[in-house]
Amino acid sequence: MKKVFLSLGVMLAVLMGIACQPEKVDALKSERTSATAELTGTWKFKHFGDKAEYPYEVTLEFKGVPDENGKLMLSGRSSVNYYFAAYQADASNNTLAVADLGSTRMGGSPEAMQFEQRYFELLKNAATYQIKDSGETLVILSNGLSNQSLHFQRSK
């Protein structure tokens, strides 16, 4: 009987050791994870590439954990509406892709709606990103063009 319990104990220990082996992570997954870590958090909009100032409290939050469908999500508040979208980021070449942008459907002043339309258009066409100032500034470049960019400051 002692031999049976001893054998079962050894087998259990071996199985637990196998189950606890660290997962091998490929380089691409690691780069995507580091990009997600860089972006994760809340950012406050500062200006477009033209540096014009706007009176709106616009935010962008990158969630670092995939949703129940396995997608990374972003969300925020624009000049009038709340918005959300899926995203993919890759730190190896600083690419950013935003998909399925949706928003609430509230109306606002013509100026606020025009701002929001421009903001959404640039965000939907995100191509690359840059993290500057020791992680405190985010620049999202649409179609890779600096004059077609969104500039943010880390909020949280």
TORVEXMAR-459709 format. One line per field, with one value per residue: residue number from 1; chain; y, x, z of N, C-alpha, C, O, CB in turn. Coordinates in steps of 0.1 Angstrom, whole numbers, plus 5000, padded with zeros to 4 digits. Glycine has a CB too. Layout:
# residues N
num <- [NUM; ...]
chaine <- [A; ...]
nyy <- [Y; ...]
nxx <- [X; ...]
nzz <- [Z; ...]
cayy <- [Y; ...]
caxx <- [X; ...]
cazz <- [Z; ...]
cyy <- [Y; ...]
cxx <- [X; ...]
czz <- [Z; ...]
oyy <- [Y; ...]
oxx <- [X; ...]
ozz <- [Z; ...]
cbyy <- [Y; ...]
cbxx <- [X; ...]
cbzz <- [Z; ...]
END
This chain:
# residues 156
num <- [1; 2; 3; 4; 5; 6; 7; 8; 9; 10; 11; 12; 13; 14; 15; 16; 17; 18; 19; 20; 21; 22; 23; 24; 25; 26; 27; 28; 29; 30; 31; 32; 33; 34; 35; 36; 37; 38; 39; 40; 41; 42; 43; 44; 45; 46; 47; 48; 49; 50; 51; 52; 53; 54; 55; 56; 57; 58; 59; 60; 61; 62; 63; 64; 65; 66; 67; 68; 69; 70; 71; 72; 73; 74; 75; 76; 77; 78; 79; 80; 81; 82; 83; 84; 85; 86; 87; 88; 89; 90; 91; 92; 93; 94; 95; 96; 97; 98; 99; 100; 101; 102; 103; 104; 105; 106; 107; 108; 109; 110; 111; 112; 113; 114; 115; 116; 117; 118; 119; 120; 121; 122; 123; 124; 125; 126; 127; 128; 129; 130; 131; 132; 133; 134; 135; 136; 137; 138; 139; 140; 141; 142; 143; 144; 145; 146; 147; 148; 149; 150; 151; 152; 153; 154; 155; 156]
chaine <- [A; A; A; A; A; A; A; A; A; A; A; A; A; A; A; A; A; A; A; A; A; A; A; A; A; A; A; A; A; A; A; A; A; A; A; A; A; A; A; A; A; A; A; A; A; A; A; A; A; A; A; A; A; A; A; A; A; A; A; A; A; A; A; A; A; A; A; A; A; A; A; A; A; A; A; A; A; A; A; A; A; A; A; A; A; A; A; A; A; A; A; A; A; A; A; A; A; A; A; A; A; A; A; A; A; A; A; A; A; A; A; A; A; A; A; A; A; A; A; A; A; A; A; A; A; A; A; A; A; A; A; A; A; A; A; A; A; A; A; A; A; A; A; A; A; A; A; A; A; A; A; A; A; A; A; A]
nyy <- [4988; 5012; 5015; 5020; 5045; 5060; 5058; 5070; 5095; 5104; 5103; 5123; 5145; 5147; 5151; 5176; 5192; 5191; 5205; 5230; 5241; 5269; 5288; 5288; 5317; 5333; 5356; 5376; 5377; 5386; 5412; 5424; 5424; 5441; 5465; 5468; 5472; 5496; 5514; 5510; 5524; 5556; 5584; 5619; 5641; 5664; 5680; 5683; 5675; 5700; 5716; 5733; 5746; 5732; 5734; 5710; 5682; 5655; 5621; 5590; 5557; 5528; 5495; 5469; 5443; 5415; 5414; 5394; 5382; 5380; 5403; 5433; 5463; 5498; 5529; 5559; 5594; 5618; 5650; 5652; 5626; 5593; 5567; 5537; 5509; 5482; 5473; 5468; 5464; 5467; 5466; 5462; 5475; 5498; 5499; 5506; 5496; 5504; 5492; 5488; 5511; 5526; 5546; 5566; 5583; 5611; 5645; 5676; 5710; 5725; 5730; 5713; 5688; 5688; 5688; 5663; 5645; 5648; 5639; 5612; 5602; 5604; 5587; 5562; 5557; 5552; 5545; 5543; 5547; 5568; 5569; 5593; 5615; 5601; 5583; 5598; 5612; 5605; 5600; 5596; 5586; 5591; 5573; 5575; 5601; 5631; 5655; 5646; 5638; 5627; 5640; 5632; 5633; 5615; 5604; 5587]
nxx <- [5008; 5020; 5038; 5021; 5009; 5032; 5041; 5020; 5022; 5047; 5042; 5022; 5037; 5055; 5037; 5027; 5049; 5054; 5031; 5036; 5056; 5072; 5055; 5064; 5071; 5067; 5087; 5073; 5048; 5057; 5067; 5043; 5030; 5047; 5042; 5015; 5017; 5031; 5012; 4990; 4966; 4953; 4950; 4952; 4939; 4959; 4965; 4960; 4982; 4986; 4989; 4969; 4948; 4921; 4890; 4880; 4876; 4891; 4896; 4915; 4916; 4936; 4930; 4947; 4942; 4928; 4894; 4864; 4862; 4888; 4899; 4919; 4909; 4901; 4889; 4870; 4864; 4851; 4847; 4820; 4807; 4810; 4833; 4846; 4867; 4884; 4919; 4952; 4986; 5021; 5052; 5077; 5078; 5064; 5037; 5002; 4969; 4935; 4903; 4868; 4856; 4833; 4806; 4787; 4756; 4751; 4743; 4760; 4774; 4780; 4808; 4820; 4811; 4824; 4851; 4851; 4845; 4869; 4888; 4879; 4883; 4911; 4919; 4908; 4923; 4948; 4983; 5009; 5027; 5042; 5060; 5070; 5090; 5098; 5077; 5055; 5042; 5022; 5021; 5000; 5002; 4984; 4981; 5009; 5017; 5030; 5016; 4991; 4982; 4976; 4980; 4988; 4988; 5000; 4976; 4968]
nzz <- [5000; 5008; 4987; 4965; 4972; 4973; 4947; 4933; 4944; 4934; 4906; 4905; 4913; 4892; 4870; 4878; 4877; 4849; 4840; 4851; 4836; 4820; 4795; 4761; 4744; 4714; 4694; 4680; 4694; 4718; 4711; 4704; 4728; 4743; 4729; 4735; 4763; 4763; 4753; 4769; 4791; 4800; 4779; 4772; 4748; 4731; 4707; 4671; 4643; 4633; 4654; 4664; 4690; 4709; 4726; 4738; 4760; 4754; 4754; 4753; 4758; 4761; 4764; 4780; 4781; 4764; 4752; 4758; 4733; 4725; 4715; 4715; 4730; 4726; 4739; 4746; 4751; 4730; 4714; 4715; 4716; 4731; 4723; 4708; 4698; 4682; 4684; 4671; 4678; 4672; 4684; 4671; 4647; 4653; 4646; 4643; 4642; 4638; 4642; 4633; 4644; 4666; 4679; 4703; 4695; 4698; 4693; 4686; 4687; 4655; 4653; 4672; 4662; 4638; 4646; 4659; 4637; 4622; 4641; 4645; 4619; 4616; 4636; 4628; 4606; 4616; 4614; 4623; 4655; 4680; 4710; 4732; 4752; 4776; 4778; 4783; 4762; 4734; 4700; 4673; 4641; 4611; 4582; 4581; 4581; 4593; 4594; 4596; 4622; 4656; 4688; 4721; 4757; 4785; 4808; 4829]
cayy <- [5000; 5023; 5017; 5026; 5059; 5066; 5058; 5080; 5108; 5107; 5106; 5136; 5155; 5148; 5158; 5191; 5198; 5193; 5215; 5243; 5246; 5282; 5287; 5294; 5329; 5337; 5370; 5384; 5379; 5394; 5425; 5429; 5426; 5453; 5476; 5470; 5477; 5510; 5521; 5508; 5535; 5567; 5595; 5631; 5647; 5678; 5687; 5676; 5678; 5714; 5722; 5742; 5743; 5730; 5735; 5698; 5673; 5643; 5610; 5578; 5546; 5515; 5484; 5460; 5429; 5413; 5412; 5380; 5377; 5380; 5415; 5444; 5474; 5511; 5536; 5572; 5605; 5628; 5663; 5651; 5613; 5582; 5559; 5524; 5502; 5472; 5477; 5459; 5472; 5459; 5474; 5460; 5486; 5508; 5500; 5506; 5495; 5505; 5486; 5488; 5523; 5529; 5557; 5569; 5591; 5624; 5657; 5688; 5721; 5722; 5730; 5701; 5677; 5688; 5683; 5649; 5638; 5648; 5630; 5598; 5599; 5602; 5575; 5551; 5556; 5551; 5536; 5541; 5555; 5571; 5572; 5603; 5622; 5591; 5576; 5608; 5617; 5596; 5606; 5586; 5591; 5585; 5571; 5577; 5615; 5639; 5666; 5639; 5631; 5630; 5641; 5629; 5633; 5604; 5609; 5577]
caxx <- [5000; 5029; 5044; 5011; 5008; 5045; 5041; 5010; 5028; 5058; 5035; 5015; 5047; 5060; 5027; 5026; 5062; 5052; 5021; 5040; 5067; 5068; 5051; 5074; 5065; 5075; 5092; 5062; 5038; 5064; 5067; 5029; 5028; 5054; 5035; 5003; 5021; 5035; 5000; 4979; 4963; 4945; 4957; 4944; 4942; 4965; 4963; 4963; 4995; 4988; 4991; 4958; 4942; 4907; 4885; 4874; 4882; 4891; 4904; 4917; 4921; 4940; 4929; 4959; 4938; 4918; 4880; 4860; 4864; 4902; 4904; 4923; 4900; 4903; 4877; 4873; 4854; 4855; 4841; 4805; 4803; 4819; 4837; 4852; 4872; 4894; 4932; 4964; 4999; 5033; 5064; 5089; 5078; 5055; 5024; 4989; 4957; 4923; 4892; 4855; 4853; 4819; 4804; 4773; 4751; 4746; 4746; 4766; 4775; 4787; 4823; 4823; 4809; 4835; 4863; 4849; 4847; 4883; 4894; 4876; 4889; 4925; 4921; 4905; 4934; 4961; 4992; 5021; 5026; 5055; 5060; 5081; 5091; 5099; 5065; 5044; 5036; 5018; 5017; 4995; 5003; 4975; 4988; 5023; 5020; 5031; 5006; 4979; 4986; 4969; 4990; 4982; 4996; 4995; 4968; 4968]
cazz <- [5000; 5008; 4974; 4957; 4975; 4969; 4932; 4929; 4948; 4924; 4894; 4907; 4913; 4878; 4862; 4882; 4872; 4835; 4839; 4855; 4828; 4814; 4781; 4751; 4737; 4702; 4694; 4675; 4705; 4728; 4706; 4705; 4742; 4747; 4723; 4743; 4775; 4761; 4750; 4779; 4800; 4795; 4773; 4770; 4735; 4731; 4695; 4658; 4638; 4630; 4668; 4668; 4703; 4709; 4740; 4742; 4769; 4746; 4760; 4746; 4767; 4755; 4773; 4777; 4783; 4754; 4757; 4757; 4719; 4722; 4708; 4723; 4727; 4730; 4741; 4750; 4750; 4720; 4717; 4718; 4718; 4736; 4712; 4711; 4687; 4684; 4679; 4671; 4679; 4670; 4688; 4663; 4637; 4659; 4638; 4651; 4634; 4646; 4634; 4638; 4653; 4668; 4689; 4706; 4684; 4703; 4685; 4693; 4679; 4643; 4655; 4679; 4653; 4628; 4653; 4661; 4625; 4619; 4651; 4642; 4607; 4618; 4645; 4620; 4596; 4623; 4607; 4632; 4667; 4686; 4724; 4734; 4765; 4787; 4779; 4786; 4750; 4724; 4687; 4664; 4627; 4602; 4569; 4583; 4578; 4606; 4595; 4598; 4635; 4669; 4699; 4734; 4769; 4794; 4819; 4839]
cyy <- [5013; 5026; 5023; 5041; 5066; 5068; 5069; 5094; 5113; 5111; 5120; 5147; 5158; 5155; 5173; 5198; 5201; 5205; 5229; 5248; 5259; 5280; 5294; 5305; 5333; 5352; 5380; 5387; 5388; 5409; 5432; 5432; 5439; 5466; 5479; 5476; 5492; 5519; 5521; 5520; 5545; 5579; 5607; 5638; 5661; 5686; 5678; 5680; 5693; 5723; 5732; 5737; 5741; 5729; 5722; 5689; 5659; 5633; 5598; 5568; 5533; 5505; 5474; 5446; 5426; 5410; 5397; 5374; 5377; 5392; 5425; 5456; 5487; 5518; 5550; 5581; 5615; 5641; 5662; 5636; 5604; 5573; 5547; 5518; 5491; 5478; 5466; 5468; 5463; 5469; 5473; 5470; 5497; 5510; 5499; 5505; 5496; 5500; 5488; 5499; 5525; 5540; 5558; 5579; 5604; 5635; 5668; 5700; 5718; 5721; 5717; 5688; 5676; 5683; 5668; 5640; 5637; 5638; 5616; 5594; 5596; 5589; 5562; 5547; 5555; 5541; 5533; 5550; 5557; 5574; 5581; 5607; 5612; 5585; 5585; 5613; 5606; 5604; 5594; 5592; 5583; 5584; 5575; 5592; 5623; 5650; 5659; 5631; 5636; 5630; 5640; 5631; 5622; 5610; 5600; 5565]
cxx <- [5009; 5035; 5034; 5010; 5021; 5046; 5032; 5016; 5039; 5052; 5028; 5026; 5053; 5050; 5026; 5038; 5060; 5042; 5026; 5052; 5063; 5065; 5062; 5066; 5073; 5078; 5081; 5052; 5045; 5064; 5053; 5026; 5035; 5047; 5022; 5007; 5025; 5022; 4990; 4978; 4955; 4954; 4947; 4949; 4948; 4962; 4965; 4977; 4997; 4989; 4980; 4952; 4927; 4902; 4878; 4882; 4881; 4900; 4905; 4923; 4924; 4939; 4940; 4955; 4927; 4904; 4877; 4861; 4879; 4908; 4908; 4914; 4905; 4890; 4880; 4861; 4859; 4848; 4827; 4802; 4814; 4821; 4844; 4857; 4882; 4907; 4942; 4976; 5010; 5045; 5076; 5089; 5068; 5043; 5012; 4978; 4945; 4912; 4879; 4852; 4838; 4818; 4789; 4769; 4745; 4750; 4752; 4766; 4782; 4802; 4827; 4821; 4820; 4848; 4862; 4851; 4861; 4891; 4892; 4883; 4904; 4927; 4918; 4916; 4948; 4970; 5004; 5018; 5040; 5052; 5072; 5081; 5090; 5085; 5053; 5037; 5034; 5015; 5012; 4995; 4993; 4982; 5002; 5027; 5020; 5020; 4992; 4981; 4977; 4980; 4983; 4993; 4991; 4988; 4968; 4977]
czz <- [5000; 4995; 4964; 4959; 4971; 4954; 4927; 4933; 4938; 4911; 4894; 4907; 4899; 4869; 4866; 4877; 4857; 4833; 4842; 4847; 4821; 4799; 4772; 4744; 4725; 4702; 4690; 4687; 4715; 4724; 4707; 4719; 4747; 4741; 4731; 4756; 4774; 4760; 4761; 4789; 4793; 4790; 4770; 4757; 4738; 4719; 4683; 4654; 4635; 4643; 4672; 4681; 4702; 4723; 4745; 4750; 4762; 4753; 4751; 4756; 4760; 4766; 4770; 4778; 4772; 4760; 4755; 4743; 4715; 4715; 4719; 4720; 4732; 4731; 4746; 4749; 4740; 4724; 4721; 4723; 4725; 4724; 4717; 4698; 4691; 4679; 4679; 4671; 4678; 4673; 4679; 4652; 4641; 4650; 4647; 4640; 4643; 4637; 4641; 4648; 4654; 4678; 4692; 4695; 4689; 4693; 4693; 4683; 4666; 4644; 4662; 4670; 4642; 4634; 4654; 4648; 4621; 4628; 4648; 4629; 4608; 4626; 4637; 4610; 4603; 4616; 4617; 4645; 4672; 4701; 4726; 4749; 4777; 4789; 4782; 4774; 4740; 4711; 4678; 4650; 4618; 4588; 4569; 4581; 4591; 4606; 4597; 4611; 4646; 4680; 4713; 4746; 4779; 4805; 4831; 4835]
oyy <- [5022; 5038; 5031; 5049; 5078; 5078; 5077; 5103; 5125; 5120; 5128; 5157; 5169; 5164; 5181; 5210; 5211; 5213; 5238; 5259; 5261; 5272; 5304; 5303; 5335; 5359; 5390; 5399; 5396; 5418; 5443; 5442; 5446; 5476; 5490; 5485; 5500; 5530; 5530; 5525; 5544; 5583; 5605; 5640; 5669; 5697; 5667; 5688; 5697; 5735; 5740; 5725; 5748; 5725; 5722; 5688; 5652; 5636; 5596; 5570; 5528; 5506; 5471; 5437; 5434; 5406; 5389; 5361; 5374; 5392; 5426; 5458; 5488; 5514; 5553; 5577; 5619; 5643; 5670; 5635; 5608; 5571; 5546; 5521; 5491; 5486; 5456; 5478; 5452; 5478; 5481; 5474; 5506; 5521; 5493; 5513; 5489; 5504; 5488; 5497; 5527; 5542; 5553; 5583; 5608; 5633; 5669; 5700; 5708; 5713; 5711; 5679; 5666; 5676; 5661; 5630; 5627; 5631; 5608; 5582; 5586; 5582; 5552; 5536; 5557; 5530; 5521; 5558; 5550; 5581; 5577; 5604; 5613; 5582; 5580; 5619; 5598; 5613; 5585; 5603; 5571; 5594; 5578; 5594; 5622; 5654; 5666; 5618; 5647; 5620; 5647; 5629; 5621; 5620; 5604; 5556]
oxx <- [5006; 5037; 5038; 5010; 5020; 5050; 5035; 5014; 5039; 5056; 5029; 5023; 5055; 5054; 5024; 5037; 5065; 5044; 5020; 5057; 5051; 5071; 5068; 5055; 5085; 5071; 5080; 5048; 5038; 5062; 5052; 5019; 5029; 5047; 5019; 4999; 5021; 5022; 4982; 4988; 4950; 4963; 4936; 4961; 4942; 4957; 4970; 4984; 5009; 4991; 4982; 4951; 4921; 4909; 4871; 4894; 4871; 4912; 4896; 4934; 4915; 4945; 4942; 4963; 4918; 4903; 4885; 4861; 4882; 4919; 4903; 4911; 4913; 4880; 4892; 4850; 4870; 4844; 4821; 4795; 4826; 4813; 4849; 4851; 4886; 4908; 4940; 4976; 5010; 5048; 5084; 5100; 5065; 5038; 5013; 4978; 4944; 4911; 4878; 4846; 4832; 4827; 4781; 4777; 4734; 4760; 4750; 4760; 4789; 4809; 4837; 4829; 4824; 4855; 4872; 4857; 4866; 4899; 4901; 4887; 4909; 4937; 4925; 4918; 4958; 4965; 5008; 5010; 5050; 5043; 5083; 5072; 5082; 5081; 5042; 5026; 5043; 5007; 5020; 4989; 4994; 4987; 5008; 5039; 5010; 5016; 4982; 4980; 4971; 4988; 4973; 5005; 4979; 4992; 4970; 4979]
ozz <- [4993; 4991; 4956; 4950; 4966; 4949; 4918; 4925; 4935; 4905; 4885; 4900; 4895; 4862; 4857; 4873; 4852; 4824; 4837; 4850; 4817; 4792; 4776; 4739; 4727; 4709; 4695; 4689; 4721; 4732; 4710; 4722; 4755; 4748; 4734; 4761; 4783; 4765; 4763; 4794; 4782; 4797; 4767; 4755; 4745; 4720; 4684; 4661; 4635; 4642; 4681; 4683; 4694; 4732; 4755; 4749; 4764; 4756; 4743; 4762; 4753; 4776; 4758; 4775; 4771; 4772; 4752; 4742; 4704; 4711; 4730; 4708; 4741; 4725; 4749; 4745; 4741; 4735; 4728; 4732; 4725; 4715; 4728; 4687; 4702; 4670; 4687; 4663; 4683; 4666; 4679; 4647; 4632; 4648; 4658; 4631; 4653; 4625; 4653; 4659; 4643; 4686; 4685; 4687; 4685; 4686; 4705; 4673; 4666; 4638; 4658; 4671; 4638; 4627; 4651; 4648; 4616; 4624; 4647; 4628; 4603; 4624; 4638; 4607; 4596; 4611; 4618; 4645; 4668; 4704; 4723; 4757; 4786; 4800; 4784; 4776; 4738; 4712; 4676; 4648; 4617; 4584; 4559; 4580; 4598; 4617; 4599; 4611; 4646; 4681; 4715; 4743; 4780; 4812; 4842; 4843]
cbyy <- [5000; 5021; 5003; 5019; 5061; 5057; 5045; 5078; 5108; 5095; 5095; 5136; 5151; 5134; 5151; 5192; 5189; 5180; 5211; 5242; 5235; 5292; 5294; 5284; 5341; 5333; 5372; 5378; 5365; 5390; 5426; 5419; 5414; 5453; 5473; 5456; 5470; 5512; 5516; 5495; 5541; 5572; 5591; 5641; 5647; 5677; 5699; 5680; 5670; 5719; 5729; 5743; 5753; 5717; 5745; 5691; 5672; 5645; 5606; 5579; 5544; 5515; 5477; 5463; 5426; 5400; 5421; 5379; 5386; 5368; 5421; 5448; 5471; 5519; 5529; 5578; 5612; 5623; 5672; 5654; 5606; 5575; 5566; 5515; 5512; 5458; 5489; 5449; 5481; 5453; 5470; 5446; 5480; 5522; 5489; 5519; 5481; 5520; 5471; 5474; 5535; 5517; 5570; 5575; 5583; 5627; 5662; 5684; 5733; 5733; 5742; 5699; 5678; 5703; 5690; 5646; 5646; 5662; 5633; 5596; 5610; 5614; 5576; 5553; 5567; 5547; 5542; 5545; 5548; 5583; 5559; 5615; 5632; 5597; 5566; 5619; 5628; 5586; 5613; 5581; 5590; 5592; 5580; 5569; 5621; 5645; 5674; 5629; 5633; 5620; 5654; 5616; 5647; 5595; 5610; 5572]
cbxx <- [4991; 5040; 5048; 4997; 5006; 5057; 5037; 4997; 5034; 5068; 5025; 5008; 5059; 5063; 5013; 5025; 5074; 5048; 5009; 5044; 5070; 5080; 5038; 5080; 5063; 5067; 5104; 5055; 5035; 5079; 5072; 5019; 5032; 5069; 5031; 4996; 5034; 5043; 4994; 4982; 4976; 4935; 4964; 4946; 4930; 4980; 4972; 4953; 4998; 4975; 5004; 4947; 4946; 4903; 4874; 4869; 4876; 4894; 4899; 4927; 4912; 4954; 4915; 4969; 4932; 4922; 4871; 4845; 4857; 4905; 4892; 4938; 4887; 4913; 4867; 4885; 4851; 4851; 4843; 4798; 4800; 4813; 4845; 4843; 4880; 4891; 4937; 4964; 4999; 5034; 5068; 5088; 5074; 5063; 5024; 4988; 4958; 4921; 4895; 4852; 4861; 4811; 4809; 4772; 4741; 4751; 4733; 4780; 4783; 4783; 4827; 4814; 4795; 4836; 4864; 4836; 4839; 4889; 4889; 4861; 4887; 4932; 4911; 4892; 4934; 4959; 4997; 5034; 5018; 5062; 5060; 5079; 5080; 5104; 5065; 5050; 5044; 5007; 5029; 4980; 5017; 4962; 4981; 5030; 5011; 5045; 5006; 4975; 5000; 4958; 4998; 4976; 4997; 5007; 4953; 4955]
cbzz <- [5012; 5019; 4969; 4959; 4990; 4974; 4926; 4937; 4962; 4923; 4890; 4920; 4923; 4872; 4864; 4898; 4874; 4828; 4847; 4869; 4817; 4816; 4779; 4741; 4747; 4689; 4685; 4664; 4711; 4730; 4691; 4699; 4751; 4743; 4709; 4745; 4781; 4749; 4737; 4787; 4805; 4806; 4759; 4782; 4726; 4734; 4694; 4647; 4625; 4622; 4668; 4657; 4714; 4701; 4740; 4729; 4783; 4731; 4774; 4734; 4779; 4749; 4773; 4787; 4797; 4746; 4749; 4762; 4710; 4714; 4700; 4721; 4734; 4720; 4751; 4743; 4764; 4705; 4705; 4705; 4705; 4748; 4702; 4719; 4677; 4677; 4687; 4659; 4691; 4656; 4702; 4657; 4624; 4659; 4627; 4660; 4626; 4650; 4631; 4645; 4648; 4672; 4684; 4720; 4676; 4718; 4677; 4698; 4686; 4632; 4663; 4692; 4647; 4622; 4667; 4667; 4614; 4620; 4666; 4641; 4596; 4625; 4657; 4612; 4586; 4638; 4594; 4625; 4678; 4679; 4733; 4725; 4766; 4799; 4790; 4794; 4744; 4728; 4681; 4668; 4622; 4601; 4558; 4573; 4568; 4607; 4582; 4586; 4638; 4672; 4698; 4735; 4776; 4799; 4814; 4843]
END
